[in-house]
């Protein structure tokens, strides 16, 4: 018996979550998904039992917060000023 995998858009319609939130839950390991892409860009298919377990858990996950980007260092840092 084959299990029908869910696409991220199916989950978005069912739960109302954003695609960013769904991808973040996959990254965090809270949603079990299978990458079915043949290219470098991932195409996630989610296992239905994983979604059911997440929805039937103690509470729905909060909106994941994006991590802060790394600060860029100035190119001329550490170079003595000669003029001015």
PyMOL Python script that loads the backbone (N, CA, C, O; Angstrom):
from pymol import cmd

cmd.read_pdbstr("""\
ATOM      1  N   UNK A   1       0.845  -1.182   0.000  1.00  0.00           N
ATOM      2  CA  UNK A   1       0.000   0.000   0.000  1.00  0.00           C
ATOM      3  C   UNK A   1       0.882   1.234   0.000  1.00  0.00           C
ATOM      4  O   UNK A   1       1.751   1.377   0.860  1.00  0.00           O
ATOM      5  N   UNK A   2       0.666   2.122  -0.953  1.00  0.00           N
ATOM      6  CA  UNK A   2       1.466   3.334  -1.044  1.00  0.00           C
ATOM      7  C   UNK A   2       0.817   4.449  -0.218  1.00  0.00           C
ATOM      8  O   UNK A   2      -0.406   4.589  -0.172  1.00  0.00           O
ATOM      9  N   UNK A   3       1.676   5.230   0.427  1.00  0.00           N
ATOM     10  CA  UNK A   3       1.217   6.388   1.178  1.00  0.00           C
ATOM     11  C   UNK A   3       1.291   7.603   0.269  1.00  0.00           C
ATOM     12  O   UNK A   3       2.319   7.839  -0.367  1.00  0.00           O
ATOM     13  N   UNK A   4       0.222   8.372   0.199  1.00  0.00           N
ATOM     14  CA  UNK A   4       0.223   9.572  -0.628  1.00  0.00           C
ATOM     15  C   UNK A   4       0.942  10.676   0.136  1.00  0.00           C
ATOM     16  O   UNK A   4       0.539  11.050   1.238  1.00  0.00           O
ATOM     17  N   UNK A   5       1.997  11.184  -0.457  1.00  0.00           N
ATOM     18  CA  UNK A   5       2.755  12.257   0.164  1.00  0.00           C
ATOM     19  C   UNK A   5       2.068  13.593  -0.087  1.00  0.00           C
ATOM     20  O   UNK A   5       1.430  13.795  -1.120  1.00  0.00           O
ATOM     21  N   UNK A   6       2.209  14.495   0.870  1.00  0.00           N
ATOM     22  CA  UNK A   6       1.596  15.815   0.760  1.00  0.00           C
ATOM     23  C   UNK A   6       2.617  16.836   0.279  1.00  0.00           C
ATOM     24  O   UNK A   6       3.779  16.796   0.682  1.00  0.00           O
ATOM     25  N   UNK A   7       2.185  17.745  -0.577  1.00  0.00           N
ATOM     26  CA  UNK A   7       3.054  18.830  -1.007  1.00  0.00           C
ATOM     27  C   UNK A   7       2.942  19.972   0.001  1.00  0.00           C
ATOM     28  O   UNK A   7       2.011  20.016   0.806  1.00  0.00           O
ATOM     29  N   UNK A   8       3.889  20.882  -0.053  1.00  0.00           N
ATOM     30  CA  UNK A   8       3.857  22.019   0.875  1.00  0.00           C
ATOM     31  C   UNK A   8       2.610  22.874   0.645  1.00  0.00           C
ATOM     32  O   UNK A   8       2.056  23.427   1.595  1.00  0.00           O
ATOM     33  N   UNK A   9       2.165  22.985  -0.608  1.00  0.00           N
ATOM     34  CA  UNK A   9       0.960  23.775  -0.880  1.00  0.00           C
ATOM     35  C   UNK A   9      -0.296  23.103  -0.315  1.00  0.00           C
ATOM     36  O   UNK A   9      -1.239  23.788   0.080  1.00  0.00           O
ATOM     37  N   UNK A  10      -0.312  21.762  -0.276  1.00  0.00           N
ATOM     38  CA  UNK A  10      -1.438  21.049   0.333  1.00  0.00           C
ATOM     39  C   UNK A  10      -1.521  21.360   1.823  1.00  0.00           C
ATOM     40  O   UNK A  10      -2.604  21.579   2.366  1.00  0.00           O
ATOM     41  N   UNK A  11      -0.372  21.375   2.469  1.00  0.00           N
ATOM     42  CA  UNK A  11      -0.338  21.669   3.903  1.00  0.00           C
ATOM     43  C   UNK A  11      -0.718  23.121   4.149  1.00  0.00           C
ATOM     44  O   UNK A  11      -1.387  23.437   5.134  1.00  0.00           O
ATOM     45  N   UNK A  12      -0.291  24.004   3.253  1.00  0.00           N
ATOM     46  CA  UNK A  12      -0.623  25.419   3.395  1.00  0.00           C
ATOM     47  C   UNK A  12      -2.145  25.612   3.335  1.00  0.00           C
ATOM     48  O   UNK A  12      -2.705  26.370   4.126  1.00  0.00           O
ATOM     49  N   UNK A  13      -2.804  24.935   2.409  1.00  0.00           N
ATOM     50  CA  UNK A  13      -4.258  25.040   2.288  1.00  0.00           C
ATOM     51  C   UNK A  13      -4.965  24.436   3.499  1.00  0.00           C
ATOM     52  O   UNK A  13      -5.987  24.952   3.954  1.00  0.00           O
ATOM     53  N   UNK A  14      -4.416  23.345   4.013  1.00  0.00           N
ATOM     54  CA  UNK A  14      -5.057  22.635   5.122  1.00  0.00           C
ATOM     55  C   UNK A  14      -4.900  23.371   6.455  1.00  0.00           C
ATOM     56  O   UNK A  14      -5.830  23.398   7.261  1.00  0.00           O
ATOM     57  N   UNK A  15      -3.723  23.969   6.690  1.00  0.00           N
ATOM     58  CA  UNK A  15      -3.440  24.564   7.991  1.00  0.00           C
ATOM     59  C   UNK A  15      -3.467  26.089   7.999  1.00  0.00           C
ATOM     60  O   UNK A  15      -3.685  26.701   9.045  1.00  0.00           O
ATOM     61  N   UNK A  16      -3.244  26.713   6.825  1.00  0.00           N
ATOM     62  CA  UNK A  16      -3.177  28.169   6.783  1.00  0.00           C
ATOM     63  C   UNK A  16      -1.795  28.716   7.108  1.00  0.00           C
ATOM     64  O   UNK A  16      -1.620  29.929   7.226  1.00  0.00           O
ATOM     65  N   UNK A  17      -0.815  27.836   7.253  1.00  0.00           N
ATOM     66  CA  UNK A  17       0.554  28.270   7.541  1.00  0.00           C
ATOM     67  C   UNK A  17       1.210  28.792   6.271  1.00  0.00           C
ATOM     68  O   UNK A  17       0.826  28.414   5.164  1.00  0.00           O
ATOM     69  N   UNK A  18       2.204  29.664   6.436  1.00  0.00           N
ATOM     70  CA  UNK A  18       2.948  30.164   5.290  1.00  0.00           C
ATOM     71  C   UNK A  18       3.923  29.090   4.795  1.00  0.00           C
ATOM     72  O   UNK A  18       4.282  28.170   5.531  1.00  0.00           O
ATOM     73  N   UNK A  19       4.341  29.225   3.539  1.00  0.00           N
ATOM     74  CA  UNK A  19       5.312  28.276   2.995  1.00  0.00           C
ATOM     75  C   UNK A  19       6.638  28.367   3.737  1.00  0.00           C
ATOM     76  O   UNK A  19       7.326  27.361   3.909  1.00  0.00           O
ATOM     77  N   UNK A  20       7.002  29.579   4.180  1.00  0.00           N
ATOM     78  CA  UNK A  20       8.226  29.752   4.956  1.00  0.00           C
ATOM     79  C   UNK A  20       8.156  28.944   6.247  1.00  0.00           C
ATOM     80  O   UNK A  20       9.125  28.283   6.619  1.00  0.00           O
ATOM     81  N   UNK A  21       7.023  28.993   6.927  1.00  0.00           N
ATOM     82  CA  UNK A  21       6.859  28.260   8.187  1.00  0.00           C
ATOM     83  C   UNK A  21       6.944  26.751   7.952  1.00  0.00           C
ATOM     84  O   UNK A  21       7.554  26.033   8.744  1.00  0.00           O
ATOM     85  N   UNK A  22       6.344  26.278   6.885  1.00  0.00           N
ATOM     86  CA  UNK A  22       6.362  24.850   6.585  1.00  0.00           C
ATOM     87  C   UNK A  22       7.793  24.395   6.289  1.00  0.00           C
ATOM     88  O   UNK A  22       8.237  23.363   6.793  1.00  0.00           O
ATOM     89  N   UNK A  23       8.519  25.178   5.462  1.00  0.00           N
ATOM     90  CA  UNK A  23       9.911  24.817   5.162  1.00  0.00           C
ATOM     91  C   UNK A  23      10.772  24.860   6.421  1.00  0.00           C
ATOM     92  O   UNK A  23      11.660  24.025   6.595  1.00  0.00           O
ATOM     93  N   UNK A  24      10.517  25.815   7.287  1.00  0.00           N
ATOM     94  CA  UNK A  24      11.281  25.930   8.540  1.00  0.00           C
ATOM     95  C   UNK A  24      10.995  24.734   9.453  1.00  0.00           C
ATOM     96  O   UNK A  24      11.911  24.226  10.100  1.00  0.00           O
ATOM     97  N   UNK A  25       9.756  24.284   9.514  1.00  0.00           N
ATOM     98  CA  UNK A  25       9.422  23.107  10.319  1.00  0.00           C
ATOM     99  C   UNK A  25      10.114  21.859   9.780  1.00  0.00           C
ATOM    100  O   UNK A  25      10.504  20.976  10.544  1.00  0.00           O
ATOM    101  N   UNK A  26      10.264  21.793   8.462  1.00  0.00           N
ATOM    102  CA  UNK A  26      10.998  20.680   7.855  1.00  0.00           C
ATOM    103  C   UNK A  26      12.469  20.777   8.262  1.00  0.00           C
ATOM    104  O   UNK A  26      13.080  19.777   8.639  1.00  0.00           O
ATOM    105  N   UNK A  27      13.037  21.990   8.183  1.00  0.00           N
ATOM    106  CA  UNK A  27      14.440  22.189   8.568  1.00  0.00           C
ATOM    107  C   UNK A  27      14.689  21.805  10.015  1.00  0.00           C
ATOM    108  O   UNK A  27      15.709  21.195  10.336  1.00  0.00           O
ATOM    109  N   UNK A  28      13.753  22.165  10.891  1.00  0.00           N
ATOM    110  CA  UNK A  28      13.903  21.880  12.318  1.00  0.00           C
ATOM    111  C   UNK A  28      13.634  20.420  12.655  1.00  0.00           C
ATOM    112  O   UNK A  28      13.910  19.981  13.772  1.00  0.00           O
ATOM    113  N   UNK A  29      13.102  19.666  11.704  1.00  0.00           N
ATOM    114  CA  UNK A  29      12.834  18.253  11.931  1.00  0.00           C
ATOM    115  C   UNK A  29      11.495  17.983  12.587  1.00  0.00           C
ATOM    116  O   UNK A  29      11.240  16.855  13.011  1.00  0.00           O
ATOM    117  N   UNK A  30      10.633  18.982  12.683  1.00  0.00           N
ATOM    118  CA  UNK A  30       9.318  18.787  13.288  1.00  0.00           C
ATOM    119  C   UNK A  30       8.331  18.187  12.299  1.00  0.00           C
ATOM    120  O   UNK A  30       7.358  17.548  12.696  1.00  0.00           O
ATOM    121  N   UNK A  31       8.584  18.394  11.004  1.00  0.00           N
ATOM    122  CA  UNK A  31       7.807  17.757   9.944  1.00  0.00           C
ATOM    123  C   UNK A  31       8.746  16.847   9.176  1.00  0.00           C
ATOM    124  O   UNK A  31       9.776  17.295   8.674  1.00  0.00           O
ATOM    125  N   UNK A  32       8.404  15.594   9.083  1.00  0.00           N
ATOM    126  CA  UNK A  32       9.222  14.639   8.332  1.00  0.00           C
ATOM    127  C   UNK A  32       8.868  14.747   6.856  1.00  0.00           C
ATOM    128  O   UNK A  32       7.709  14.602   6.468  1.00  0.00           O
ATOM    129  N   UNK A  33       9.891  15.005   6.038  1.00  0.00           N
ATOM    130  CA  UNK A  33       9.655  15.206   4.617  1.00  0.00           C
ATOM    131  C   UNK A  33      10.701  14.467   3.803  1.00  0.00           C
ATOM    132  O   UNK A  33      11.774  14.120   4.297  1.00  0.00           O
ATOM    133  N   UNK A  34      10.360  14.236   2.539  1.00  0.00           N
ATOM    134  CA  UNK A  34      11.240  13.551   1.610  1.00  0.00           C
ATOM    135  C   UNK A  34      11.514  14.510   0.457  1.00  0.00           C
ATOM    136  O   UNK A  34      10.589  15.077  -0.124  1.00  0.00           O
ATOM    137  N   UNK A  35      12.798  14.685   0.131  1.00  0.00           N
ATOM    138  CA  UNK A  35      13.172  15.523  -0.999  1.00  0.00           C
ATOM    139  C   UNK A  35      13.091  14.676  -2.270  1.00  0.00           C
ATOM    140  O   UNK A  35      13.869  13.740  -2.454  1.00  0.00           O
ATOM    141  N   UNK A  36      12.144  15.014  -3.139  1.00  0.00           N
ATOM    142  CA  UNK A  36      11.950  14.236  -4.365  1.00  0.00           C
ATOM    143  C   UNK A  36      12.491  14.959  -5.595  1.00  0.00           C
ATOM    144  O   UNK A  36      12.166  14.589  -6.723  1.00  0.00           O
ATOM    145  N   UNK A  37      13.303  15.972  -5.389  1.00  0.00           N
ATOM    146  CA  UNK A  37      13.860  16.740  -6.494  1.00  0.00           C
ATOM    147  C   UNK A  37      15.036  16.012  -7.121  1.00  0.00           C
ATOM    148  O   UNK A  37      15.761  15.278  -6.449  1.00  0.00           O
ATOM    149  N   UNK A  38      15.214  16.226  -8.418  1.00  0.00           N
ATOM    150  CA  UNK A  38      16.385  15.684  -9.106  1.00  0.00           C
ATOM    151  C   UNK A  38      17.413  16.770  -9.370  1.00  0.00           C
ATOM    152  O   UNK A  38      18.480  16.495  -9.919  1.00  0.00           O
ATOM    153  N   UNK A  39      17.100  18.010  -8.981  1.00  0.00           N
ATOM    154  CA  UNK A  39      18.037  19.116  -9.169  1.00  0.00           C
ATOM    155  C   UNK A  39      18.554  19.577  -7.809  1.00  0.00           C
ATOM    156  O   UNK A  39      18.314  18.916  -6.799  1.00  0.00           O
ATOM    157  N   UNK A  40      19.248  20.682  -7.778  1.00  0.00           N
ATOM    158  CA  UNK A  40      19.808  21.180  -6.520  1.00  0.00           C
ATOM    159  C   UNK A  40      18.756  21.855  -5.654  1.00  0.00           C
ATOM    160  O   UNK A  40      18.928  21.945  -4.438  1.00  0.00           O
ATOM    161  N   UNK A  41      17.677  22.329  -6.248  1.00  0.00           N
ATOM    162  CA  UNK A  41      16.613  22.971  -5.482  1.00  0.00           C
ATOM    163  C   UNK A  41      15.700  21.902  -4.897  1.00  0.00           C
ATOM    164  O   UNK A  41      15.188  21.063  -5.638  1.00  0.00           O
ATOM    165  N   UNK A  42      15.483  21.913  -3.579  1.00  0.00           N
ATOM    166  CA  UNK A  42      14.670  20.848  -2.978  1.00  0.00           C
ATOM    167  C   UNK A  42      13.192  20.972  -3.316  1.00  0.00           C
ATOM    168  O   UNK A  42      12.665  22.075  -3.458  1.00  0.00           O
ATOM    169  N   UNK A  43      12.536  19.833  -3.443  1.00  0.00           N
ATOM    170  CA  UNK A  43      11.093  19.744  -3.645  1.00  0.00           C
ATOM    171  C   UNK A  43      10.588  18.791  -2.574  1.00  0.00           C
ATOM    172  O   UNK A  43      10.726  17.573  -2.688  1.00  0.00           O
ATOM    173  N   UNK A  44      10.001  19.367  -1.531  1.00  0.00           N
ATOM    174  CA  UNK A  44       9.646  18.577  -0.361  1.00  0.00           C
ATOM    175  C   UNK A  44       8.267  17.967  -0.480  1.00  0.00           C
ATOM    176  O   UNK A  44       7.317  18.622  -0.908  1.00  0.00           O
ATOM    177  N   UNK A  45       8.169  16.699  -0.096  1.00  0.00           N
ATOM    178  CA  UNK A  45       6.908  15.993   0.066  1.00  0.00           C
ATOM    179  C   UNK A  45       6.856  15.522   1.515  1.00  0.00           C
ATOM    180  O   UNK A  45       7.784  14.881   2.008  1.00  0.00           O
ATOM    181  N   UNK A  46       5.762  15.848   2.183  1.00  0.00           N
ATOM    182  CA  UNK A  46       5.645  15.604   3.616  1.00  0.00           C
ATOM    183  C   UNK A  46       4.847  14.327   3.854  1.00  0.00           C
ATOM    184  O   UNK A  46       3.856  14.055   3.176  1.00  0.00           O
ATOM    185  N   UNK A  47       5.296  13.561   4.821  1.00  0.00           N
ATOM    186  CA  UNK A  47       4.581  12.348   5.203  1.00  0.00           C
ATOM    187  C   UNK A  47       3.316  12.736   5.974  1.00  0.00           C
ATOM    188  O   UNK A  47       3.397  13.512   6.926  1.00  0.00           O
ATOM    189  N   UNK A  48       2.155  12.215   5.583  1.00  0.00           N
ATOM    190  CA  UNK A  48       0.898  12.611   6.242  1.00  0.00           C
ATOM    191  C   UNK A  48       0.876  12.294   7.729  1.00  0.00           C
ATOM    192  O   UNK A  48       0.308  13.052   8.515  1.00  0.00           O
ATOM    193  N   UNK A  49       1.484  11.189   8.121  1.00  0.00           N
ATOM    194  CA  UNK A  49       1.487  10.849   9.552  1.00  0.00           C
ATOM    195  C   UNK A  49       2.321  11.830  10.363  1.00  0.00           C
ATOM    196  O   UNK A  49       2.064  12.033  11.550  1.00  0.00           O
ATOM    197  N   UNK A  50       3.312  12.435   9.734  1.00  0.00           N
ATOM    198  CA  UNK A  50       4.115  13.446  10.417  1.00  0.00           C
ATOM    199  C   UNK A  50       3.287  14.702  10.664  1.00  0.00           C
ATOM    200  O   UNK A  50       3.378  15.303  11.734  1.00  0.00           O
ATOM    201  N   UNK A  51       2.480  15.101   9.684  1.00  0.00           N
ATOM    202  CA  UNK A  51       1.600  16.260   9.858  1.00  0.00           C
ATOM    203  C   UNK A  51       0.554  15.975  10.921  1.00  0.00           C
ATOM    204  O   UNK A  51       0.279  16.829  11.764  1.00  0.00           O
ATOM    205  N   UNK A  52      -0.035  14.780  10.892  1.00  0.00           N
ATOM    206  CA  UNK A  52      -1.032  14.418  11.898  1.00  0.00           C
ATOM    207  C   UNK A  52      -0.437  14.442  13.298  1.00  0.00           C
ATOM    208  O   UNK A  52      -1.076  14.914  14.238  1.00  0.00           O
ATOM    209  N   UNK A  53       0.782  13.935  13.440  1.00  0.00           N
ATOM    210  CA  UNK A  53       1.431  13.930  14.749  1.00  0.00           C
ATOM    211  C   UNK A  53       1.692  15.352  15.230  1.00  0.00           C
ATOM    212  O   UNK A  53       1.549  15.642  16.417  1.00  0.00           O
ATOM    213  N   UNK A  54       2.073  16.238  14.315  1.00  0.00           N
ATOM    214  CA  UNK A  54       2.339  17.622  14.684  1.00  0.00           C
ATOM    215  C   UNK A  54       1.045  18.335  15.072  1.00  0.00           C
ATOM    216  O   UNK A  54       1.021  19.091  16.043  1.00  0.00           O
ATOM    217  N   UNK A  55      -0.022  18.099  14.323  1.00  0.00           N
ATOM    218  CA  UNK A  55      -1.297  18.749  14.628  1.00  0.00           C
ATOM    219  C   UNK A  55      -1.955  18.196  15.886  1.00  0.00           C
ATOM    220  O   UNK A  55      -2.646  18.931  16.590  1.00  0.00           O
ATOM    221  N   UNK A  56      -1.754  16.925  16.178  1.00  0.00           N
ATOM    222  CA  UNK A  56      -2.358  16.310  17.358  1.00  0.00           C
ATOM    223  C   UNK A  56      -1.484  16.429  18.598  1.00  0.00           C
ATOM    224  O   UNK A  56      -1.832  15.912  19.660  1.00  0.00           O
ATOM    225  N   UNK A  57      -0.356  17.103  18.466  1.00  0.00           N
ATOM    226  CA  UNK A  57       0.550  17.294  19.599  1.00  0.00           C
ATOM    227  C   UNK A  57      -0.049  18.237  20.619  1.00  0.00           C
ATOM    228  O   UNK A  57      -1.229  18.579  20.552  1.00  0.00           O
ATOM    229  N   UNK A  58       0.774  18.653  21.561  1.00  0.00           N
ATOM    230  CA  UNK A  58       0.291  19.486  22.649  1.00  0.00           C
ATOM    231  C   UNK A  58      -0.207  20.841  22.161  1.00  0.00           C
ATOM    232  O   UNK A  58      -1.206  21.349  22.670  1.00  0.00           O
ATOM    233  N   UNK A  59       0.474  21.431  21.187  1.00  0.00           N
ATOM    234  CA  UNK A  59       0.039  22.704  20.621  1.00  0.00           C
ATOM    235  C   UNK A  59       0.650  22.880  19.244  1.00  0.00           C
ATOM    236  O   UNK A  59       1.594  22.178  18.883  1.00  0.00           O
ATOM    237  N   UNK A  60       0.120  23.805  18.485  1.00  0.00           N
ATOM    238  CA  UNK A  60       0.691  24.095  17.176  1.00  0.00           C
ATOM    239  C   UNK A  60       1.997  24.843  17.373  1.00  0.00           C
ATOM    240  O   UNK A  60       2.116  25.629  18.313  1.00  0.00           O
ATOM    241  N   UNK A  61       2.963  24.623  16.527  1.00  0.00           N
ATOM    242  CA  UNK A  61       4.241  25.309  16.676  1.00  0.00           C
ATOM    243  C   UNK A  61       4.098  26.798  16.421  1.00  0.00           C
ATOM    244  O   UNK A  61       3.294  27.231  15.595  1.00  0.00           O
ATOM    245  N   UNK A  62       4.885  27.566  17.140  1.00  0.00           N
ATOM    246  CA  UNK A  62       4.868  29.004  16.928  1.00  0.00           C
ATOM    247  C   UNK A  62       5.593  29.336  15.628  1.00  0.00           C
ATOM    248  O   UNK A  62       6.315  28.505  15.077  1.00  0.00           O
ATOM    249  N   UNK A  63       5.396  30.537  15.156  1.00  0.00           N
ATOM    250  CA  UNK A  63       6.032  30.964  13.900  1.00  0.00           C
ATOM    251  C   UNK A  63       7.546  30.997  14.097  1.00  0.00           C
ATOM    252  O   UNK A  63       8.033  31.711  14.973  1.00  0.00           O
ATOM    253  N   UNK A  64       8.296  30.242  13.302  1.00  0.00           N
ATOM    254  CA  UNK A  64       9.745  30.254  13.451  1.00  0.00           C
ATOM    255  C   UNK A  64      10.315  31.624  13.117  1.00  0.00           C
ATOM    256  O   UNK A  64       9.858  32.287  12.186  1.00  0.00           O
ATOM    257  N   UNK A  65      11.320  32.043  13.887  1.00  0.00           N
ATOM    258  CA  UNK A  65      11.960  33.326  13.651  1.00  0.00           C
ATOM    259  C   UNK A  65      13.197  33.115  12.790  1.00  0.00           C
ATOM    260  O   UNK A  65      13.987  32.207  13.046  1.00  0.00           O
ATOM    261  N   UNK A  66      13.367  33.955  11.768  1.00  0.00           N
ATOM    262  CA  UNK A  66      14.565  33.811  10.935  1.00  0.00           C
ATOM    263  C   UNK A  66      15.808  34.195  11.707  1.00  0.00           C
ATOM    264  O   UNK A  66      15.772  35.082  12.560  1.00  0.00           O
ATOM    265  N   UNK A  67      16.900  33.530  11.410  1.00  0.00           N
ATOM    266  CA  UNK A  67      18.144  33.852  12.093  1.00  0.00           C
ATOM    267  C   UNK A  67      18.697  35.162  11.558  1.00  0.00           C
ATOM    268  O   UNK A  67      18.416  35.544  10.422  1.00  0.00           O
ATOM    269  N   UNK A  68      19.482  35.847  12.377  1.00  0.00           N
ATOM    270  CA  UNK A  68      20.066  37.118  11.971  1.00  0.00           C
ATOM    271  C   UNK A  68      21.179  36.875  10.959  1.00  0.00           C
ATOM    272  O   UNK A  68      21.967  35.942  11.111  1.00  0.00           O
ATOM    273  N   UNK A  69      21.244  37.712   9.927  1.00  0.00           N
ATOM    274  CA  UNK A  69      22.336  37.548   8.956  1.00  0.00           C
ATOM    275  C   UNK A  69      23.666  37.966   9.579  1.00  0.00           C
ATOM    276  O   UNK A  69      23.704  38.802  10.482  1.00  0.00           O
ATOM    277  N   UNK A  70      24.736  37.387   9.096  1.00  0.00           N
ATOM    278  CA  UNK A  70      26.062  37.716   9.615  1.00  0.00           C
ATOM    279  C   UNK A  70      26.417  39.144   9.225  1.00  0.00           C
ATOM    280  O   UNK A  70      26.081  39.599   8.131  1.00  0.00           O
ATOM    281  N   UNK A  71      27.095  39.844  10.121  1.00  0.00           N
ATOM    282  CA  UNK A  71      27.518  41.213   9.838  1.00  0.00           C
ATOM    283  C   UNK A  71      28.684  41.187   8.867  1.00  0.00           C
ATOM    284  O   UNK A  71      29.596  40.369   8.984  1.00  0.00           O
ATOM    285  N   UNK A  72      28.635  42.088   7.914  1.00  0.00           N
ATOM    286  CA  UNK A  72      29.717  42.178   6.943  1.00  0.00           C
ATOM    287  C   UNK A  72      30.838  43.032   7.523  1.00  0.00           C
ATOM    288  O   UNK A  72      30.590  44.053   8.165  1.00  0.00           O
ATOM    289  N   UNK A  73      32.058  42.607   7.290  1.00  0.00           N
ATOM    290  CA  UNK A  73      33.204  43.373   7.737  1.00  0.00           C
ATOM    291  C   UNK A  73      33.633  44.297   6.612  1.00  0.00           C
ATOM    292  O   UNK A  73      33.606  43.925   5.439  1.00  0.00           O
ATOM    293  N   UNK A  74      34.030  45.510   6.986  1.00  0.00           N
ATOM    294  CA  UNK A  74      34.472  46.457   5.973  1.00  0.00           C
ATOM    295  C   UNK A  74      35.705  45.934   5.267  1.00  0.00           C
ATOM    296  O   UNK A  74      36.555  45.284   5.875  1.00  0.00           O
ATOM    297  N   UNK A  75      35.796  46.219   3.984  1.00  0.00           N
ATOM    298  CA  UNK A  75      36.930  45.762   3.186  1.00  0.00           C
ATOM    299  C   UNK A  75      38.219  46.428   3.645  1.00  0.00           C
ATOM    300  O   UNK A  75      39.281  45.804   3.660  1.00  0.00           O
ATOM    301  N   UNK A  76      38.118  47.714   4.023  1.00  0.00           N
ATOM    302  CA  UNK A  76      39.319  48.448   4.411  1.00  0.00           C
ATOM    303  C   UNK A  76      39.613  48.370   5.913  1.00  0.00           C
ATOM    304  O   UNK A  76      40.394  49.172   6.424  1.00  0.00           O
ATOM    305  N   UNK A  77      39.014  47.440   6.612  1.00  0.00           N
ATOM    306  CA  UNK A  77      39.277  47.299   8.045  1.00  0.00           C
ATOM    307  C   UNK A  77      40.724  46.865   8.269  1.00  0.00           C
ATOM    308  O   UNK A  77      41.200  45.912   7.651  1.00  0.00           O
ATOM    309  N   UNK A  78      41.401  47.558   9.140  1.00  0.00           N
ATOM    310  CA  UNK A  78      42.780  47.221   9.452  1.00  0.00           C
ATOM    311  C   UNK A  78      43.802  47.851   8.542  1.00  0.00           C
ATOM    312  O   UNK A  78      45.001  47.635   8.717  1.00  0.00           O
ATOM    313  N   UNK A  79      43.349  48.638   7.559  1.00  0.00           N
ATOM    314  CA  UNK A  79      44.262  49.319   6.647  1.00  0.00           C
ATOM    315  C   UNK A  79      44.469  50.737   7.154  1.00  0.00           C
ATOM    316  O   UNK A  79      43.494  51.466   7.337  1.00  0.00           O
ATOM    317  N   UNK A  80      45.711  51.150   7.385  1.00  0.00           N
ATOM    318  CA  UNK A  80      45.939  52.509   7.890  1.00  0.00           C
ATOM    319  C   UNK A  80      45.555  53.552   6.853  1.00  0.00           C
ATOM    320  O   UNK A  80      45.749  53.358   5.653  1.00  0.00           O
ATOM    321  N   UNK A  81      45.000  54.672   7.339  1.00  0.00           N
ATOM    322  CA  UNK A  81      44.639  55.762   6.438  1.00  0.00           C
ATOM    323  C   UNK A  81      45.890  56.590   6.158  1.00  0.00           C
ATOM    324  O   UNK A  81      46.566  57.018   7.094  1.00  0.00           O
ATOM    325  N   UNK A  82      46.204  56.819   4.904  1.00  0.00           N
ATOM    326  CA  UNK A  82      47.378  57.582   4.519  1.00  0.00           C
ATOM    327  C   UNK A  82      46.969  59.017   4.216  1.00  0.00           C
ATOM    328  O   UNK A  82      47.660  59.959   4.603  1.00  0.00           O
ATOM    329  N   UNK A  83      45.866  59.181   3.538  1.00  0.00           N
ATOM    330  CA  UNK A  83      45.408  60.515   3.167  1.00  0.00           C
ATOM    331  C   UNK A  83      44.096  60.798   3.905  1.00  0.00           C
ATOM    332  O   UNK A  83      43.094  60.110   3.707  1.00  0.00           O
ATOM    333  N   UNK A  84      44.126  61.800   4.738  1.00  0.00           N
ATOM    334  CA  UNK A  84      42.910  62.259   5.370  1.00  0.00           C
ATOM    335  C   UNK A  84      42.666  61.669   6.671  1.00  0.00           C
ATOM    336  O   UNK A  84      41.661  61.980   7.311  1.00  0.00           O
TER     337      UNK A  84
END
""", "prot")
cmd.dss("prot")
cmd.show_as("cartoon", "prot")
cmd.util.cbc("prot")
cmd.orient("prot")
